[in-house]
Amino acid sequence: MTSRLSALGYLALMTLVVYGAMNREDQSSGGWLLVVLVVVQLAAGFLVGRWWAILLPLLVVVISVPAGPPPITTEEPFPIWFVLSFLSLFAIPLVGLGVVSRRTLRRI
């Protein structure tokens, strides 16, 4: 039950990131947002503690499809789902690392 609630919390937080921070015209939040996203991925894996948690970043990609491209007017941006697809290559191992750390801590 706790793992499901943690997964729902992760998806809710990432939905806020996708439709809030990533879908803005002002893209100056990149530095702090990267640190927060790394910590969120590790925390999601640790809190869920199950191997199916590595699929959560892929669900975020599906959730982000309706967002389309960010409203940047200076150049033609990639759609948010495309960027998140690329970033999931890093997010999936981070979630996996969180799961491994939870399982290792449980055995100690």
N, C-alpha and C positions, 0 to 999 in steps of 0.2 A: 504494500500500500504506500509506503513512504517513497519507494522508487518511482511509482507512478505520479505522485504529487510533485516530486522533484523534477521529473520529466515535463510535466505540465507547466511548472514554474519556469523552467528553461525555455520552453517554447513561447510562453507569454513574454518573457524578457526579450528574447530574440525578435519576436514580432514587434515589440516596441522599438528595438534598435533599427529594424529594417524600415518600418514605416515612420519612424521619428528621426533618428540621427542620420541614417544613411540616405533618406529621401528628402534632403534639404538642398537649397541652393548654395548655402554657405558650407563649404567642405573643409573648413579649418579645424574640425574636431578630430582629424585623423590620428594625431599622436596619442592622445589619451584614450581614444576609442579602441585602438589596437591593444593597449595594455589591458583594458577592461575585458575585451573579447577573449584574450588569452586566458585570463583568470576565470571567466565564466565557463569556458570550455573545460578547463581542469576541474572546476567545482562541480559542473554537471556530471562529469564522469565519476567523481568521488561520491557525490550525493546519491546518484542513481545506483552505482555499484554493480550494475549488471551489464553483460556484454552487448545487449541490444541497444544500449545507450549510444554506441558508435553510429547508429543510424539517425540520431537526432539532428545532426547538422544537415543531412540530406532532406529531412522534413522542413527545415528552415528554408532550403532552396525552393521547395514546392510552395511554401507559404508566401515566398517573396515574388512569385511569378506575376501576380496582379499589380505589383508596385510599378513595373515598367522601368524606364530609365529615370535617373535622378534629374531634377529640374535645373541642370547646368546649361547656361546659354552660350558659353564661350566656345565649346567644342561639342562634338557628337559623342556623348558618353555611352558606355556599355550598359545594358540593362542590369538592374541590381541582381537579378537571379543569376546572370552570367558571372558576375563578380563573386557572388557567394558560392557558385559551383567551383570556381578556382580556389577560393579560400577554404572550401571544405576539404581540400587536399591536406591542409594544415590542421583544420579543426578536428577531423576524425582521429588522427593520432593523439592529439591533446586530450580528447575525451577518453580515448583508450588508456592513456597514461593515468588519468584520474581513476579509472576503473581498477587498473593494476595497483595503484597506491592504496585504494580502499581495500582490495582483497589481501594485499600484503599486510596492511595494518590489522586486518581482522585475524590473520594467522598468528600474529605476535602475541 
